[in-house]
Amino acid sequence: MLAMCCADGISRFTNANVKISYAPMFAVSGIGDETESFAELDYYTKSSINLLNKGNGYGLAGGISVGREDQIQPYYKYCVDLHKKRNPNIRVLDMYVGLKKELVGRGQERNYLYHITDVSENVWGVVLGKFTLMFSLAPEFIRRVYRSNPPRAQSLKPDHGTLQHPMLSNPCWQDIVDNSEAR
């Protein structure tokens, strides 16, 4: 069995449209332990920003997604300025751009729903949609493909109490922090 989990790949086998958005994210330092994580949404979406306090003075900051590559740098600079107004001690370590790929219908701007499509015999197409739906997508995929409930999950938390696990790679922000500390 093959499960394609890429909107681009699935669009080659179906008549679905793929919308690509770009999410500038940046790893930061200078975050106090008392700084709370937040997602500040605004009617004017360009003013929406978010921050995840990762502890030890580090965080992951961002804002909205933009629709074109030429909008990444201007929005990134604007977003950094918004964060510095809120937290003047923030220091940008580095930036990366997340790609959001969605299957959208005609006239749709966004599609938050996940898709599980039987492309052909033993080939499935899976597109996430809104990230927080991942936790319902995974068991639903098992139910559709194997026609049974998924097995109970085992914890990925190793015995020594950290969140690191040999089966999981670091997220981009952690690699940025690790590289900045190595300098």
C-alpha positions as CSV (number, residue, x, y, z in Angstrom):
1,M,0.0,0.0,0.0
2,L,1.1,3.5,-0.7
3,A,-0.1,6.7,1.0
4,M,0.8,9.9,-0.8
5,C,0.7,12.7,1.7
6,C,1.6,15.6,-0.6
7,A,-1.0,17.8,-2.3
8,D,1.2,18.2,-5.4
9,G,1.4,14.4,-5.9
10,I,-2.3,13.9,-5.4
11,S,-3.2,16.7,-7.8
12,R,-1.4,14.7,-10.5
13,F,-3.9,11.9,-10.1
14,T,-7.1,13.8,-9.5
15,N,-8.6,17.0,-10.8
16,A,-8.0,18.9,-7.5
17,N,-6.5,22.4,-7.3
18,V,-3.5,22.9,-5.1
19,K,-3.1,26.3,-3.4
20,I,0.3,27.1,-2.0
21,S,0.9,29.6,0.8
22,Y,4.1,30.7,2.4
23,A,4.5,31.0,6.2
24,P,7.5,33.0,7.3
25,M,8.6,31.7,10.7
26,F,11.5,32.8,12.8
27,A,13.4,31.4,15.8
28,V,14.0,34.0,18.4
29,S,16.0,34.5,21.7
30,G,15.5,37.0,24.4
31,I,12.1,35.6,25.6
32,G,11.6,35.8,29.3
33,D,10.3,32.7,31.2
34,E,7.2,34.9,32.1
35,T,6.4,35.6,28.5
36,E,3.3,33.7,27.6
37,S,2.7,32.0,24.2
38,F,0.0,33.7,22.2
39,A,-1.8,33.8,18.9
40,E,-3.2,37.3,18.3
41,L,-5.8,37.3,15.5
42,D,-7.0,40.5,14.0
43,Y,-9.7,41.5,11.6
44,Y,-6.8,42.9,9.5
45,T,-5.1,39.5,9.0
46,K,-1.7,41.2,8.2
47,S,-1.7,42.4,11.9
48,S,-2.1,38.8,13.2
49,I,1.0,37.5,15.0
50,N,1.9,34.5,17.2
51,L,4.7,33.4,19.5
52,L,5.4,30.1,21.1
53,N,7.7,30.3,24.2
54,K,9.9,27.3,23.9
55,G,11.7,27.9,27.3
56,N,15.3,28.8,28.1
57,G,14.9,32.2,26.5
58,Y,13.9,30.8,23.0
59,G,10.7,31.1,21.0
60,L,9.2,30.5,17.6
61,A,7.4,33.6,16.1
62,G,5.4,34.3,13.1
63,G,2.2,35.7,11.7
64,I,0.0,34.8,8.8
65,S,0.7,33.0,5.5
66,V,1.2,35.0,2.3
67,G,0.1,33.9,-1.1
68,R,3.1,34.7,-3.2
69,E,6.9,34.3,-2.9
70,D,7.5,38.0,-3.5
71,Q,5.5,38.8,-0.3
72,I,7.7,36.7,2.0
73,Q,10.5,39.1,2.8
74,P,8.4,42.3,3.1
75,Y,5.9,40.5,5.4
76,Y,8.7,38.9,7.4
77,K,10.3,42.3,8.1
78,Y,6.8,43.7,9.0
79,C,6.1,40.8,11.3
80,V,9.5,41.1,13.1
81,D,8.7,44.8,13.7
82,L,5.4,43.9,15.2
83,H,7.0,41.3,17.5
84,K,9.8,43.8,18.6
85,K,7.1,46.4,19.5
86,R,5.5,43.8,21.8
87,N,8.8,42.4,23.1
88,P,11.8,44.8,22.6
89,N,14.3,42.2,23.9
90,I,13.5,39.7,21.1
91,R,16.4,38.8,18.8
92,V,15.9,37.0,15.6
93,L,18.2,34.0,15.2
94,D,17.1,32.9,11.8
95,M,14.0,32.6,9.6
96,Y,12.6,29.7,7.5
97,V,9.5,29.5,5.3
98,G,6.9,26.8,5.9
99,L,4.9,25.8,2.8
100,K,1.1,25.2,3.2
101,K,-0.4,23.2,0.4
102,E,-4.1,22.8,0.4
103,L,-6.6,21.1,-2.0
104,V,-9.2,23.9,-2.6
105,G,-12.4,23.9,-4.6
106,R,-13.4,26.6,-7.0
107,G,-14.2,29.8,-5.2
108,Q,-12.6,28.6,-2.0
109,E,-9.9,30.7,-0.4
110,R,-8.9,28.1,2.3
111,N,-9.7,24.5,3.0
112,Y,-9.3,23.4,6.6
113,L,-10.6,19.9,6.1
114,Y,-8.3,17.0,5.5
115,H,-8.7,14.7,2.5
116,I,-8.4,10.9,2.3
117,T,-8.8,9.8,-1.3
118,D,-8.6,6.3,-2.7
119,V,-6.6,7.0,-5.8
120,S,-6.3,3.5,-7.1
121,E,-5.8,0.0,-5.8
122,N,-3.6,0.2,-2.7
123,V,-2.8,3.8,-3.3
124,W,-4.3,6.5,-1.1
125,G,-4.0,10.3,-1.2
126,V,-3.8,12.1,2.2
127,V,-3.7,15.9,2.6
128,L,-3.7,17.3,6.1
129,G,-5.7,20.5,5.8
130,K,-5.6,22.4,9.2
131,F,-2.7,21.1,11.2
132,T,-4.7,20.6,14.4
133,L,-6.9,18.1,12.5
134,M,-3.9,15.7,12.2
135,F,-5.0,14.1,15.4
136,S,-8.3,13.0,13.9
137,L,-6.9,12.4,10.4
138,A,-4.5,9.6,11.5
139,P,-7.1,7.3,13.2
140,E,-9.6,8.0,10.4
141,F,-7.0,6.9,7.8
142,I,-6.5,3.7,9.7
143,R,-10.3,3.1,9.9
144,R,-10.8,3.7,6.1
145,V,-7.8,1.7,4.9
146,Y,-7.9,-1.3,7.3
147,R,-11.6,-1.1,8.2
148,S,-10.9,-1.3,11.9
149,N,-10.0,1.0,14.8
150,P,-6.3,1.9,15.2
151,P,-4.3,0.2,17.9
152,R,-3.7,2.1,21.1
153,A,-0.7,4.4,20.7
154,Q,2.4,4.0,22.7
155,S,4.0,7.1,24.2
156,L,7.0,8.5,22.3
157,K,8.3,10.0,25.5
158,P,11.5,8.1,26.5
159,D,12.1,7.0,30.0
160,H,14.4,9.9,30.9
161,G,11.6,12.4,30.7
162,T,12.5,14.6,27.8
163,L,10.5,15.1,24.7
164,Q,13.3,14.0,22.4
165,H,12.9,10.5,20.8
166,P,15.2,8.7,18.4
167,M,12.3,8.3,15.9
168,L,11.6,12.0,15.7
169,S,13.8,14.7,14.1
170,N,14.2,18.2,15.5
171,P,11.8,20.8,14.3
172,C,13.4,23.6,12.2
173,W,13.3,26.1,15.1
174,Q,15.2,23.7,17.4
175,D,17.9,23.2,14.7
176,I,18.2,27.0,14.4
177,V,18.6,27.4,18.2
178,D,21.1,24.5,18.4
179,N,23.2,26.1,15.6
180,S,23.1,29.5,17.2
181,E,24.4,28.1,20.5
182,A,27.2,26.2,18.7
183,R,28.6,29.5,17.3
